[in-house]
Amino acid sequence: MSGSRVLAIAGVNLRRMARDRANIFFVLLFPMLLILVLGLAFGGSFTPRLGVVVQDTGPLAGRLVAALAADDRMRVDRVDSESELQTAVERGELAAGLVVPSGYDRTVSGGGAAQLRYLARPDESGQQVGITVRAVVGEQAAVLGAAGFAAGQTGAPFDQTLGTAEQLATGLPAVTVQASTVGEALFPDDLGQFDIGASSQLLLFVFLTSLVGSSALVEARRLGVTRRMLATPTTAGTILAGEALGRVAVALVQGLIIMLGAGLLFGVSWGDPLGAAALLGLFALAGSGAAMVMGSVFRTVQQASGFGVLLGLALAALGGSMVPIEVFSGTMRTVARFTPHAWANEGFAELVRRDGGVLDIAPQLGVLAGFAVGLFVLGAWLLRRTVLGAPTA
């Protein structure tokens, strides 16, 4: 087997990927864009925005808005009108909205109950803001109610009794709530904003690109490239080795670019370098073996590329590269273990979230090695039969 010819065949696959402008976007730029979007949308801390429309310019209305703004669990933005508030909530620009009606001061100071209007989308963010708003409004209502009761009983001005009620409220012992996590947190507080999305997108795109790249094997066979290579002093084994190395090289180059780019641009931590490299290498081998299988079985480029996209997305979804595998049910976790993605995701979780090393991910590396060997042996056997002209399934 000629090593130079093997490298030459592999180099052709790399150059073919680099020359296609669509590959530059979908193979390299698009994964980075998704990491950015997922990190901004779901990673790190998020402070929901509450829009407030104040239709009363009195001091009590201002006091309520100030109390809402002082709560660090949300950010308060003033909105000019109720129609603008409703539109902003519907579009998702605001998590929720609150309308303080006109006559609020007069109603409250007179001992009446003012009706506040709360608007929110039926999602988790709107529900969380609603809890916070009700808590703040409840605290204000307690002080105002005490001031109104004192004014009614003593005949003193409401402003005077309000000041007394505020002083008494500040002197009351506060209720302290302490929260603690029992066991080990699935997502540590110090986890980077882009860390979870980076590893999942890395696995999704490396495997997807490998499967879609199987169309190059079909195209080479359709155009008679492999036949012409066999007519030269190039053995079938050399062709197989070159094509296999080419598939692995494409997967590794894409994976390394994603890892380095995410680290430099978004500060993503991949954990132990040796462990991360081992996971990427074995996962790239598994994806390349699957590509060889598909490139041997399918007859047309359209079949290989179309099925490659569907299978790549399906395996990514089942293996926890779209939704964290930790939220899967017991049955779905069992199903996920039939995919290489699940084992690779577990490996990166151990490295990134729990500061593990190579020994800690030895089970995951072992299973990935099994996937790689099995797919490569099957792919090489099928591809050899295809190259030599023997019929395949």
Secondary structure, DSSP 8 states (H G I E B T S, - for coil): --HHHHHHHHHHHHHHHHH-HHHIIIIIIHHHHHHHHHHHHHSS----EEEEEE---SHHHHHHHHHHHH-TTSEEEE-S-HHHHHHHHHTTSSSEEEEE-TTHHHHHHTT-----EEEE-SSHHHHHHHHHHHHHHHHHHHHHHHHHHHHHHH---HHHHHHHHHHHHHHS---------SS--SS-TT--TTHHHHHHHHHHHHHHHHHHTHHHHHHHHHTTHHHHHHTTT--HHHHHHHHHHHHHHHHHHHHHHHHHHHHHHH----SSHHHHHHHHHHHHHHHHHHHHHHHHH-SSHHHHHHHHHHHHHHHHHHTTSSS-GGGS-HHHHHHHTTSHHHHHHHHHHHHHHS---TGGGHHHHHHHHHHHHHHHHHHHHHHHHHHTT----
